Amino acid sequence: MLTMQLADQDFWGNNTEGFVFFLGENLDGFVNHAHLEHIEQQYYPHLRTVLKRHKFEGKKGQLYTLTAPNNDQIKQFIFIGLGKQSKKSYIDLETLRRALGTMVLTLKKLSIETAIFSLPNEEIYKISAEELLKQTAIAALMASYDFTELKSNKDSHPEWNGNLFIKIADDKKGNFASALQQATIIGDAMNQVRRWCDLPGNFATPTYLSQEVEKIAAEHHLACTVFGHEKAAELGMGGFLAVDAGSHQDGKFVVLEYKTKEKNAPTIALVGKGITFDTGGISLKPSESMHGMKYDMSGAAAAIAVMKIIAQLKPEVNVVSVTPFVENMPDGSAQRQDDVIRFMNGKTAEIKSTDAEGRLILADGLCYAEKFYTPETIIDIATLTGACLIALGYYYTGLMTQDDTLLEVLPKIGFATGDRTWPLPLDDDFKAANNSPIADLRNTGSGEYKAGTITAGCFLQEFVKNARWAHLDIAGTADGVPGISYLGRGSAGASIRLLVEFVMNYRTYMGTTQIPEHEA
């Protein structure tokens, strides 16, 4: 567990064990490093020579630690390289996030419970000092997360309780306490739902998750609706019912509502895929392909995290999350290939693969959101297609929309927050791939069209009638992202930061196409 606070005295006046320094290339780069002189005067007279002798030159990703005695205490100096300043400020900001991740992992490894670092100069990143504090603090909290609760040997996995002090330059003005509080709210909510995603499917069942959501609703005064098979049948949710039919675990359709006090405020709907485990159903996946299918509810988890965050930050918009939770299992009641199902809006689909189940529950989720809440904008988020992982790898979420404003806004917010997206075309040319000779649609695109990620987006588009709409495919970014220190080895909390920023500043982003410079 990591706690953070603002340092209220001089950097060296803090009684911490660890002191962290972010340095540019050649040790005299673009980040304040005046503290090196203090170390040379008090601890290591030839510090820069020592660093260079050990080939620490401040290059991106470099790490070096030194230990020094001080009045019967041990002080740990941690040096982390940021490399050369980039031509794009968002790249430098992401480099800093990863350096923060390296810092936290190093503190945990060395069992350093108290440490301090100075917030770099915000001008490099073209954002305010408050925003820089928020971004760095979120990254530190994300890096502190580790899923070990199912380990029986607690001695080999001791809990780390770190306290991180952040020193703001005395000449900087701003409400830094508020920025740090926002970061804590965001980071804590992210880590809570990352835990849900990391829990195995026999723990994180639809019932368990719906109960966890009800707790969040009660704590943060959100309206909550949970229903199952009977109500879904009454509403005509053929997609939800078809996927739910093959499991002994009862599916749960979960809705959270946040309402602002502002009159005539627009409504945003977030629709998240919540497959708690995906075997592929009757179209059974190969055994090796089932590993990691507990993460198939990452989209729903993201939507709920956003709701918990905004309930505390209170934007002047209305927001609803719609998250169907079901298992996709192959028992005797499961849906079959060639079945035809009818969705809530009356459209029918021929089942060509029961392993294309996410779009079935999302279709009913989109219909539900639009029918009962008339949102101005809907964004759905889902670990939808393996094709997206092939196309974009682990580092970019696939974005599909025909709305020009969303197409401009979401990628720019993604670069600013670290939740990067990349647009894929959603042209009408792809729609014919979903044609069926016996139903309105088929649930997987015809192989002759390829482009499985795009044809899945085209399928979902059929269930949004009036709202602005965008689809985020997080199949690659949801978990197991390699090489990014602050994301760890399990759930990455994909797109939560992106969606929080979008919702919190919705009127600004959707009211104009002029995006703040730091996000360009």
C-alpha positions in Angstrom: 0.0 0.0 0.0 1.3 3.4 -0.9 0.3 6.8 0.7 1.5 10.1 -0.6 1.7 13.6 0.9 3.1 17.0 0.1 6.4 17.8 1.7 5.9 20.9 3.9 9.6 21.6 4.5 12.9 21.8 2.6 13.8 18.7 0.6 16.7 17.6 2.8 14.7 18.5 6.0 12.4 15.5 5.5 13.4 12.5 7.7 13.1 9.9 5.0 15.2 6.9 4.2 15.0 7.2 0.4 15.8 10.2 -1.8 14.9 9.9 -5.5 16.4 11.9 -8.3 15.2 12.0 -11.9 18.1 13.0 -14.2 18.3 13.8 -17.9 21.0 12.4 -20.1 24.6 13.3 -19.2 23.4 14.2 -15.7 22.7 17.8 -16.7 19.6 17.3 -18.7 16.1 18.9 -18.6 15.1 18.0 -15.0 16.2 19.9 -11.8 19.1 18.1 -10.3 20.5 20.7 -7.9 20.4 18.2 -5.1 23.4 16.4 -6.6 25.6 19.1 -5.1 24.2 18.5 -1.7 25.1 14.8 -1.9 28.6 15.6 -3.1 29.1 18.0 -0.1 27.6 15.7 2.5 28.0 12.1 1.4 29.9 11.4 -1.8 32.4 14.1 -2.9 32.9 12.5 -6.3 29.3 11.5 -6.9 29.2 12.3 -10.6 32.4 10.4 -11.2 30.9 7.4 -9.3 27.8 7.5 -11.4 29.7 7.7 -14.7 32.1 4.9 -13.5 29.1 2.7 -13.1 27.8 3.8 -16.5 24.9 5.7 -15.2 24.5 8.6 -17.7 20.9 9.5 -17.1 19.7 7.6 -20.2 16.1 6.7 -20.4 15.3 3.7 -18.1 18.7 3.7 -16.3 18.7 3.0 -12.6 21.4 3.3 -10.0 21.3 3.2 -6.2 23.8 4.4 -3.5 23.7 3.8 0.2 25.2 6.2 2.8 25.2 6.3 6.6 23.9 9.4 8.3 23.7 9.8 12.1 23.0 6.1 12.8 20.6 6.0 9.9 20.9 4.6 6.4 20.1 6.8 3.5 19.3 5.4 0.1 19.9 7.5 -3.0 18.0 6.4 -6.1 18.9 7.8 -9.5 16.6 7.3 -12.4 17.4 8.3 -16.0 14.9 10.2 -18.2 17.0 10.5 -21.3 16.9 13.3 -23.7 14.0 15.7 -24.0 11.6 14.7 -26.7 10.0 17.0 -29.3 6.6 15.9 -28.1 5.7 16.7 -24.5 3.4 13.7 -24.1 6.3 11.4 -24.7 8.3 13.1 -22.0 5.3 12.8 -19.6 5.0 9.0 -20.3 8.8 8.7 -19.8 8.3 10.3 -16.4 5.4 8.0 -15.5 7.6 5.0 -16.2 10.4 6.5 -14.2 7.9 6.8 -11.3 7.0 3.2 -11.8 10.7 2.2 -11.6 11.0 4.3 -8.4 8.1 2.6 -6.7 9.3 -0.9 -7.7 12.8 -0.1 -6.4 11.4 1.2 -3.1 9.5 -2.0 -2.7 12.4 -4.2 -3.6 14.7 -2.4 -1.1 11.9 -2.2 1.6 12.2 1.5 1.8 9.1 2.7 3.5 9.7 6.5 3.3 11.1 8.4 0.4 10.9 11.8 -1.3 11.3 13.3 -4.8 10.9 16.7 -6.2 8.3 17.4 -8.8 10.0 18.3 -12.1 9.5 21.6 -14.0 6.1 21.5 -15.5 7.1 23.7 -18.5 8.8 20.7 -20.1 5.5 18.9 -20.2 3.3 21.8 -21.3 0.9 21.3 -18.5 0.2 23.0 -15.1 2.2 22.0 -12.1 -1.1 20.7 -10.5 -1.8 18.5 -13.5 1.8 17.2 -13.5 1.5 16.3 -9.8 -1.8 14.5 -10.5 -0.3 12.5 -13.4 2.8 11.5 -11.5 0.9 10.5 -8.4 -1.5 8.3 -10.4 1.4 6.5 -11.9 3.0 6.0 -8.5 -0.2 4.5 -7.1 -0.6 2.2 -10.2 2.9 1.0 -9.7 2.3 0.2 -6.1 -0.4 -2.4 -6.9 0.5 -6.0 -6.8 -1.9 -9.0 -6.6 -0.6 -11.4 -4.0 -3.6 -12.0 -1.8 -4.0 -15.7 -2.8 -0.4 -16.5 -1.8 -0.4 -18.6 1.4 3.3 -17.9 2.3 3.0 -14.3 3.4 6.6 -14.2 4.5 7.8 -14.5 0.9 5.4 -11.8 -0.2 5.4 -9.3 2.6 3.1 -6.3 2.3 4.9 -3.1 1.6 3.6 0.1 3.2 5.3 3.1 1.6 4.9 6.8 2.4 6.0 9.0 -0.5 6.7 12.7 0.0 6.5 15.0 -3.0 8.3 18.3 -2.8 6.8 21.2 -4.8 9.1 24.1 -5.6 8.4 27.0 -3.2 7.7 29.4 -6.1 5.0 27.2 -7.6 1.4 28.3 -7.0 -1.7 26.1 -7.2 -4.1 23.9 -5.3 -1.7 21.0 -5.0 -3.6 19.4 -2.1 -6.6 19.1 -4.4 -4.6 17.7 -7.2 -3.1 15.0 -5.0 -6.5 14.1 -3.6 -7.8 13.7 -7.1 -4.9 11.4 -8.0 -5.5 9.3 -4.9 -9.2 8.9 -5.8 -8.3 7.9 -9.3 -5.4 5.6 -8.4 -7.3 3.8 -5.6 -10.3 3.1 -7.7 -8.1 1.8 -10.5 -6.3 -0.6 -8.2 -9.6 -1.8 -6.7 -11.0 -2.9 -10.1 -7.6 -4.2 -11.2 -7.9 -6.6 -8.3 -11.3 -7.7 -9.6 -9.7 -8.4 -12.9 -6.8 -10.4 -11.4 -9.1 -12.5 -9.3 -9.7 -16.0 -10.9 -13.1 -16.7 -12.4 -14.1 -18.9 -9.5 -13.8 -15.9 -7.2 -14.9 -13.0 -9.4 -18.3 -14.5 -10.4 -21.1 -12.3 -11.8 -22.8 -12.4 -8.3 -19.6 -11.4 -6.5 -19.0 -8.5 -8.8 -22.5 -7.3 -8.7 -22.3 -7.3 -4.9 -19.1 -5.3 -5.0 -20.7 -2.8 -7.3 -23.6 -2.4 -4.9 -21.1 -1.6 -2.1 -19.6 1.1 -4.2 -23.1 2.5 -5.0 -24.0 2.6 -1.3 -20.7 4.2 -0.2 -20.8 6.9 -2.9 -24.6 7.5 -3.2 -25.0 6.2 -6.7 -28.3 4.7 -7.9 -27.8 1.0 -8.6 -29.9 -1.5 -10.5 -29.1 -5.2 -10.6 -31.2 -7.8 -12.4 -30.9 -11.3 -13.9 -32.5 -13.7 -16.2 -36.2 -12.9 -15.5 -36.0 -9.2 -16.1 -33.6 -9.6 -19.0 -36.2 -11.9 -20.7 -39.0 -9.4 -20.0 -36.8 -6.7 -21.8 -36.1 -9.0 -24.7 -32.3 -9.2 -24.1 -31.6 -12.1 -26.4 -27.9 -11.4 -26.5 -27.4 -11.4 -22.7 -29.6 -14.4 -22.3 -27.9 -16.4 -25.0 -24.5 -16.0 -23.4 -25.8 -16.5 -19.9 -27.6 -19.8 -20.8 -24.4 -22.0 -20.8 -23.3 -21.2 -17.2 -24.5 -22.4 -13.8 -23.4 -18.9 -12.5 -26.4 -16.5 -12.8 -25.6 -13.6 -15.0 -26.1 -10.1 -13.6 -27.0 -7.0 -15.5 -25.7 -4.0 -13.5 -26.5 -0.3 -13.9 -25.0 2.6 -12.0 -26.2 6.2 -12.2 -24.5 9.5 -11.3 -26.7 12.6 -11.5 -25.4 16.1 -11.3 -27.3 18.9 -9.7 -26.8 21.0 -12.8 -30.0 21.4 -14.8 -30.2 20.3 -18.5 -26.9 18.5 -18.2 -26.0 16.1 -20.9 -25.8 12.4 -20.2 -22.9 10.1 -21.0 -23.3 6.3 -21.1 -20.4 3.9 -20.5 -21.1 0.3 -21.6 -18.6 -2.3 -20.5 -18.1 -6.0 -21.4 -18.2 -8.2 -18.3 -17.4 -11.7 -19.3 -16.1 -13.1 -16.0 -14.6 -16.1 -17.8 -14.6 -17.0 -21.5 -14.3 -20.6 -22.6 -15.6 -19.8 -26.0 -18.8 -21.7 -25.3 -19.7 -24.5 -27.7 -17.0 -22.9 -30.1 -14.5 -24.0 -27.4 -11.2 -22.2 -27.3 -8.0 -24.3 -27.4 -6.7 -24.9 -23.9 -3.8 -22.5 -24.2 -6.1 -19.7 -25.4 -8.2 -19.9 -22.3 -5.3 -18.6 -20.1 -6.1 -15.0 -19.1 -9.8 -15.2 -19.9 -10.6 -14.0 -16.4 -9.6 -10.6 -17.9 -12.6 -10.6 -20.2 -14.5 -8.4 -17.8 -11.9 -5.6 -17.9 -14.2 -3.3 -19.9 -17.0 -3.6 -17.3 -14.4 -3.1 -14.5 -13.2 0.1 -16.2 -16.7 1.5 -16.5 -17.4 0.9 -12.8 -14.0 2.5 -11.8 -15.0 5.6 -13.7 -18.3 5.7 -11.9 -16.6 5.5 -8.5 -14.2 8.2 -9.4 -16.7 10.7 -10.8 -19.0 10.1 -7.8 -16.3 11.7 -5.7 -15.1 14.3 -8.2 -18.6 15.4 -9.2 -18.5 16.6 -12.8 -21.4 18.7 -14.2 -22.8 15.9 -16.4 -25.0 12.9 -15.9 -23.3 9.5 -16.3 -24.6 6.0 -16.4 -22.6 2.7 -16.6 -24.2 -0.4 -18.1 -22.2 -3.6 -17.3 -23.6 -7.1 -18.1 -21.7 -9.7 -16.1 -21.9 -13.3 -17.4 -19.7 -16.4 -17.9 -19.4 -17.9 -21.4 -19.6 -21.7 -20.7 -20.4 -24.8 -22.9 -22.9 -26.8 -20.9 -26.0 -28.5 -22.4 -28.1 -25.3 -22.2 -25.5 -23.2 -24.1 -26.3 -21.4 -27.3 -25.2 -23.1 -30.5 -23.8 -22.2 -33.9 -26.7 -21.5 -36.3 -29.0 -20.3 -33.5 -30.8 -17.1 -34.2 -31.3 -14.7 -31.3 -33.3 -11.4 -31.0 -31.9 -8.4 -29.2 -33.6 -5.8 -27.2 -34.1 -3.5 -30.2 -35.8 -6.3 -32.2 -32.8 -7.0 -34.5 -31.8 -10.6 -35.0 -28.4 -12.3 -35.3 -27.3 -15.6 -36.6 -24.7 -17.2 -34.3 -21.7 -18.2 -36.4 -19.4 -18.5 -33.4 -20.3 -18.7 -29.7 -16.8 -17.3 -29.0 -17.9 -13.9 -30.4 -20.1 -13.5 -27.3 -18.9 -10.1 -26.0 -20.7 -8.2 -28.8 -23.9 -10.0 -27.9 -24.1 -8.7 -24.4 -22.8 -5.3 -25.4 -25.6 -5.1 -28.0 -28.2 -5.4 -25.4 -26.2 -3.0 -23.1 -26.1 -0.3 -25.8 -29.9 -0.7 -26.5 -30.6 -0.5 -22.7 -28.5 2.6 -22.3 -30.1 4.4 -25.2 -33.7 3.4 -24.4 -33.8 4.3 -20.8 -31.3 7.2 -20.5 -31.2 8.9 -24.0 -27.5 9.7 -23.7 -25.9 12.4 -25.8 -22.7 10.2 -26.0 -22.1 6.5 -25.5 -18.7 4.9 -25.2 -18.4 1.1 -25.0 -15.2 -0.5 -23.8 -14.4 -4.2 -24.2 -11.7 -6.9 -24.6 -13.5 -7.7 -27.8 -11.2 -9.1 -30.5 -7.9 -10.9 -30.6 -7.5 -9.2 -34.0 -7.0 -5.9 -32.2 -4.1 -7.4 -30.3 -2.6 -8.5 -33.6 -3.1 -5.1 -35.2 -2.0 -2.8 -32.4 -0.2 -4.9 -29.9 -0.2 -4.1 -26.2 0.3 -0.4 -26.3 -2.7 1.1 -28.1 -6.4 0.6 -27.6 -8.4 0.3 -30.8 -10.8 3.3 -31.4 -13.7 3.1 -33.8 -16.2 5.9 -34.3 -17.9 7.8 -37.1 -18.2 10.9 -34.9 -15.6 13.5 -36.0 -15.3 15.1 -32.6 -14.8 11.9 -30.7 -12.3 10.8 -33.4 -10.3 13.9 -32.6 -10.8 14.2 -28.9 -10.2 10.7 -27.6 -6.8 10.1 -29.1 -5.5 13.4 -27.8 -6.8 12.7 -24.3 -5.2 9.3 -24.5 -1.8 10.7 -25.2 -2.2 13.1 -22.4 -3.3 10.5 -19.8 -1.1 7.6 -20.9 -4.1 5.6 -22.1 -3.2 5.7 -25.8 -5.7 4.9 -28.5 -5.4 4.5 -32.3 -8.3 4.9 -34.7 -9.3 2.2 -37.1 -11.7 2.9 -40.0 -15.4 2.2 -39.5 -16.4 2.6 -43.2 -19.6 1.3 -44.6 -17.5 -1.0 -46.9 -17.1 -3.3 -43.9 -20.8 -3.6 -43.0 -21.6 -6.3 -45.6 -19.3 -8.6 -43.7 -22.0 -9.0 -41.0 -24.8 -9.8 -43.4 -26.7 -13.1 -42.8 -29.0 -14.9 -45.3 -31.4 -15.8 -42.5 -31.2 -13.0 -39.9 -30.5 -9.3 -39.8 -26.8 -9.9 -38.9 -24.3 -12.6 -38.2 -22.2 -12.3 -35.0 -18.9 -12.7 -36.7 -17.8 -11.0 -39.9 -17.4 -13.1 -43.1 -13.8 -14.3 -43.5 -13.5 -12.8 -46.9 -13.6 -9.3 -45.4 -10.9 -10.0 -42.8 -10.6 -7.0 -40.4 -12.2 -8.8 -37.5 -11.8 -5.8 -35.1 -13.5 -3.4 -37.5 -16.4 -5.8 -38.4 -17.0 -6.3 -34.7 -17.3 -2.5 -34.4 -19.7 -2.4 -37.3 -21.8 -5.0 -35.5 -22.0 -2.9 -32.4 -22.9 0.2 -34.4 -26.2 -1.5 -35.4 -27.4 -1.0 -31.8 -26.8 2.7 -31.4 -29.5 4.8 -33.1 -29.2 8.4 -32.0 -26.2 9.0 -29.7 -22.7 9.9 -30.5 -20.9 6.7 -30.1 -17.3 5.3 -29.9 -16.1 1.8 -29.4 -12.8 1.0 -27.5 -11.3 -2.4 -28.0 -8.9 -3.1 -25.1 -8.1 -6.7 -26.0 -4.4 -5.8 -26.1 -4.1 -3.1 -23.4 -6.2 -4.7 -20.7 -3.6 -7.0 -19.1 -0.1 -8.4 -19.5 1.4 -5.3 -21.0 5.1 -5.8 -21.2 7.8 -3.1 -20.6 5.7 -0.5 -18.8 6.9 -0.3 -15.2 3.8 1.2 -13.6 1.4 -1.3 -15.1 2.8 -4.4 -13.5 2.2 -7.9 -14.8 -1.5 -8.3 -14.5 -4.5 -6.0 -15.0 -3.5 -2.6 -16.5 -6.7 -0.7 -15.7 -6.9 0.1 -19.4 -8.7 3.3 -20.5 -9.9 4.4 -17.0 -7.7 7.5 -17.0 -8.9 8.3 -20.5 -12.6 8.0 -19.6 -12.2 10.0 -16.4 -10.6 12.9 -18.2 -13.2 12.7 -20.9 -16.1 12.7 -18.5 -14.7 15.4 -16.1 -14.1 17.8 -19.0 -16.9 16.7 -21.3 -18.4 20.1 -22.0 -15.0 21.5 -22.9 -14.0 18.6 -25.2 -17.4 18.2 -26.9 -18.2 21.9 -27.1 -15.2 22.8 -29.2 -12.7 21.0 -31.4 -9.9 23.1 -30.1 -7.9 20.8 -27.7 -5.5 22.2 -25.1 -1.9 22.4 -26.5 -0.4 19.9 -24.1 -2.7 17.2 -25.4 -1.8 17.8 -29.1 
